[in-house]
Amino acid sequence: MRTYSKASSMAIMAVIYGIAIALGFITFDRASATMPEPWALLTADVLATVFVWWMGLVYKNVSVYDPYWSVAPPVMFTAWAFYKGCFTLPVVLLLIAIWYWGVRLTGNWAGTFQGLGHEDWRYTRYREMQSPLLFQLTNFFGLNMMPTLLVFACMLPGFGLFGPGLMAGALTWLGFLLCLASATIQLIADTQSHRFRREHRGEICNVGLWKHGRHPNYYGEVQMWWGIWVMYASLHGIDVLILAPVAMTCLFLFISIPMMERRQLANKPGYAAYRKATRILI
């Protein structure tokens, strides 16, 4: 894999995501003339993902997609608010929550980003374990498109907050506070983890929030999407959209966490004891 400086890599990533956002806006503008607006928005999201995936192929690095998770929702919700001309209190609360979460998570990515010459260990593992054809299928459908579709599904409750006459009640505020707490939990957990790893390389982080849960950062992510759903349910009740945060919870419980734990068990001898003594999330 070619070597890139972090500065040049960040500049390239900024251009990639700038083009992806522009492509999304153009796609939505044209698609909304021939199909329902929600489907036009999904089409724009998918085509932007395809472009980012293609850039990952150009730079031979699946990690080009990594910031998409936290960049797309704030941009899409904000664009939707202006498109609909809707800035009711529930929408304003949603925008505050999603931007706090998105800026925080994207900032964490930027702080840990090592450049386009470095690829996340999970993607490298897939490359090594799978044939080139199978890996490219996994890359497109599993590592790029599946997260995009899952996040879009989890955004659907948020889109339900856009509507004339919708007022924020006590449960709406509760959902908003859950979102703020979620991003703050992630901020604290990541800060504690980064500090610990600098001072205790190779050891198991078991301080602060990590003393009470093996994956507090993942807990914050799961709770974030439940917070948005609570805001939605406060206005519309419980319906099929509850499956969105359920699906996000399952992603972390059955895919992300087991993969991370297998790596920790293989690389850190004391992790088995830590795992036995510490709860999975909280």
PEFENCOR-V283415 format. One record per backbone hydrogen bond with DSSP energy under -0.5 kcal/mol. NH is the residue of the N-H (numbers start at 1). CO is the residue of the C=O. E is the energy in kcal/mol with one decimal. If there is no record, write none. Layout:
NH,CO,E
NH,CO,E
This chain:
9,5,-2.2
10,6,-2.6
11,7,-2.0
12,8,-2.3
13,9,-2.6
14,10,-2.3
15,11,-2.0
16,12,-2.7
17,13,-2.6
18,14,-2.0
19,15,-2.5
20,16,-2.3
21,17,-2.3
22,18,-2.1
23,19,-2.9
24,20,-2.1
25,21,-2.3
26,22,-2.5
27,23,-2.5
28,24,-2.6
29,25,-2.4
30,26,-2.0
31,27,-3.1
32,28,-2.7
33,30,-0.9
34,31,-1.8
35,31,-1.3
40,36,-2.2
41,37,-2.5
42,38,-2.1
43,39,-2.5
44,40,-2.2
45,41,-2.3
46,42,-2.6
47,43,-2.6
48,44,-2.2
49,45,-1.9
50,46,-2.4
51,47,-2.0
52,48,-2.1
53,49,-3.0
54,50,-2.5
55,51,-2.2
56,52,-1.8
57,53,-1.6
58,54,-2.3
59,55,-2.4
60,57,-0.7
61,56,-2.6
64,61,-1.4
65,62,-2.2
66,63,-1.0
68,65,-2.1
69,65,-0.5
69,66,-0.9
70,67,-0.9
71,67,-1.9
72,68,-2.1
74,70,-0.5
75,71,-1.6
76,72,-2.9
77,73,-2.8
78,74,-2.2
79,75,-2.5
80,76,-2.3
81,77,-2.0
82,78,-2.0
83,79,-2.5
84,80,-2.6
85,81,-1.0
86,81,-2.0
87,85,-0.6
92,88,-2.5
93,89,-2.7
94,90,-2.0
95,91,-2.7
96,92,-2.4
97,93,-2.4
98,94,-2.9
99,95,-2.2
100,96,-2.1
101,97,-2.5
102,98,-2.8
103,99,-2.8
104,100,-1.9
105,101,-2.6
106,102,-2.7
107,103,-2.4
108,104,-1.9
109,105,-2.1
110,106,-2.7
111,107,-2.2
112,108,-1.5
113,109,-1.6
118,115,-1.9
123,120,-0.7
124,120,-2.0
125,121,-2.0
126,122,-1.7
127,123,-2.3
128,124,-2.0
129,125,-2.1
130,126,-1.9
135,131,-2.9
136,132,-2.0
137,133,-1.8
138,134,-2.6
139,135,-3.3
140,136,-2.4
141,137,-2.4
142,137,-0.6
142,138,-1.4
143,138,-2.0
144,139,-0.8
145,140,-2.9
146,141,-1.8
148,144,-1.5
149,145,-2.6
150,146,-2.5
151,147,-2.7
152,148,-2.3
153,149,-2.3
154,150,-2.2
155,151,-1.3
156,152,-0.9
156,153,-0.7
158,155,-0.6
159,155,-1.9
160,156,-1.3
161,158,-1.8
162,159,-1.5
163,161,-0.7
166,163,-1.3
173,169,-2.0
174,170,-2.0
175,171,-2.5
176,172,-2.2
177,173,-2.6
178,174,-2.3
179,175,-2.0
180,176,-2.3
181,177,-2.7
182,178,-2.3
183,179,-2.2
184,180,-2.0
185,181,-2.7
186,182,-2.3
187,183,-2.3
188,184,-2.7
189,185,-2.9
190,186,-2.8
191,187,-2.2
192,188,-2.6
193,189,-2.3
194,190,-2.8
195,191,-2.3
196,192,-2.4
197,193,-2.6
198,194,-1.7
199,195,-1.7
200,196,-2.7
203,200,-1.9
205,203,-0.5
206,204,-0.7
210,207,-1.7
211,208,-1.5
212,209,-1.2
213,209,-1.1
214,279,-2.6
215,280,-1.0
216,213,-0.6
219,215,-2.2
220,216,-2.2
221,217,-1.6
222,218,-2.5
223,219,-2.7
224,220,-1.7
225,221,-1.3
226,222,-1.5
227,223,-2.4
228,224,-1.7
229,225,-1.8
230,226,-2.5
231,227,-1.9
232,228,-2.0
233,229,-3.3
234,230,-1.9
235,231,-0.5
235,232,-1.5
236,232,-2.0
237,233,-2.1
242,239,-1.8
243,240,-2.1
244,241,-1.5
245,241,-0.6
246,242,-1.5
247,243,-2.4
248,244,-1.9
249,245,-2.4
250,246,-2.3
251,247,-2.1
252,248,-1.7
253,249,-2.6
254,250,-2.7
255,251,-1.4
256,251,-2.2
257,252,-2.6
259,255,-1.9
260,256,-2.1
261,257,-2.8
262,258,-2.2
263,259,-1.5
264,260,-2.2
265,261,-2.7
266,262,-1.6
267,263,-1.9
268,264,-2.6
269,267,-0.5
271,268,-2.1
272,269,-0.6
274,270,-1.9
275,271,-3.0
276,272,-1.8
277,273,-1.8
278,274,-1.4
